[in-house]
Amino acid sequence: MGGRLLVGINVGTTSVKTVLFDADGVMLSQAGQEYSTQYPRAGWAVQNPDDRWHGACRTLKRVPAAGTPGAATGAQWGNVMLAAVASSVCRDFKAAVDA
């Protein structure tokens, strides 16, 4: 598994999914982590944002990049609400994954 690697992270409604690709677009590895939704009253749906964050960290740890930390040269996040927290989250992302 030499060369450039790309990581895709999809933070969805019920789970986060992480996929590792080589530079030719071949999927090398994937991992997923589900999280819960609470329904405290009719018409309400509540999720803990920490579950999404920890799910992303867990899936990144389970998607090996040839056993080499920092081997991925690019990443793509997918989430409608992620932009609201991306600036504060991304600066600490590597430290959280390495922890």
Long-range contacts (C-beta under 8 A, 24 or more apart in sequence): 1-28, 1-65, 1-66, 2-66, 4-73, 4-74, 5-65, 5-66, 5-71, 5-72, 5-73, 6-72, 6-73, 6-74, 6-75, 6-76, 7-60, 7-63, 7-65, 7-72, 7-74, 7-75, 7-76, 8-75, 8-76, 8-78, 9-56, 9-59, 9-60, 9-75, 9-76, 9-77, 9-78, 10-77, 10-78, 10-79, 11-52, 11-55, 11-56, 11-77, 11-78, 11-79, 11-82, 12-78, 12-79, 13-37, 15-55, 16-52, 16-55, 16-56, 16-59, 17-59, 18-56, 18-59, 18-60, 18-62, 18-63, 19-63, 20-63, 20-64, 20-65, 20-72, 29-63, 29-64, 30-63, 31-58, 31-59, 31-60, 31-62, 31-63, 32-59, 33-58, 33-59, 49-85, 52-79, 53-89, 53-96, 57-96, 57-97, 57-99, 60-97, 61-97, 69-98, 70-94
